[in-house]
Amino acid sequence: MSLSDTLLRSINGKPYSGKSELSSRDGLSVRISHAGTITW
């Protein structure tokens, strides 16, 4: 899955139950809490 602005905006601040860490093919990754908080 590629990280995109649209994807992150759709997750931010909403309850989230997917993978706790998402990464791009270039090595950039984010962690997402169950509450929808995104950290780089």
C-alpha positions as CSV (number, residue, x, y, z in Angstrom):
1,M,0.0,0.0,0.0
2,S,1.4,3.4,-0.9
3,L,1.1,6.3,1.5
4,S,-0.8,9.2,0.1
5,D,-2.2,12.4,1.4
6,T,-5.8,11.1,0.7
7,L,-5.2,7.9,2.6
8,L,-3.7,9.6,5.7
9,R,-6.5,12.3,5.8
10,S,-9.1,9.6,5.7
11,I,-7.6,7.9,8.7
12,N,-6.6,10.9,10.8
13,G,-8.7,11.4,13.9
14,K,-11.1,8.5,13.3
15,P,-11.2,5.1,15.0
16,Y,-8.8,2.8,13.1
17,S,-8.5,-1.0,13.2
18,G,-6.1,-1.8,10.4
19,K,-2.4,-2.4,10.4
20,S,-0.6,-0.4,13.1
21,E,2.3,0.5,10.8
22,L,2.1,1.4,7.1
23,S,5.1,2.0,4.9
24,S,5.9,3.1,1.4
25,R,8.2,1.4,-1.0
26,D,10.8,4.1,-0.4
27,G,11.2,3.4,3.3
28,L,8.9,6.1,4.7
29,S,6.6,4.7,7.4
30,V,3.8,5.9,9.7
31,R,2.3,4.4,12.9
32,I,-1.4,4.7,13.5
33,S,-3.0,4.3,16.9
34,H,-6.5,2.8,17.4
35,A,-7.7,6.4,18.0
36,G,-6.5,7.4,14.5
37,T,-3.4,9.4,15.6
38,I,-0.7,9.3,13.0
39,T,3.0,9.6,13.8
40,W,5.9,9.5,11.4
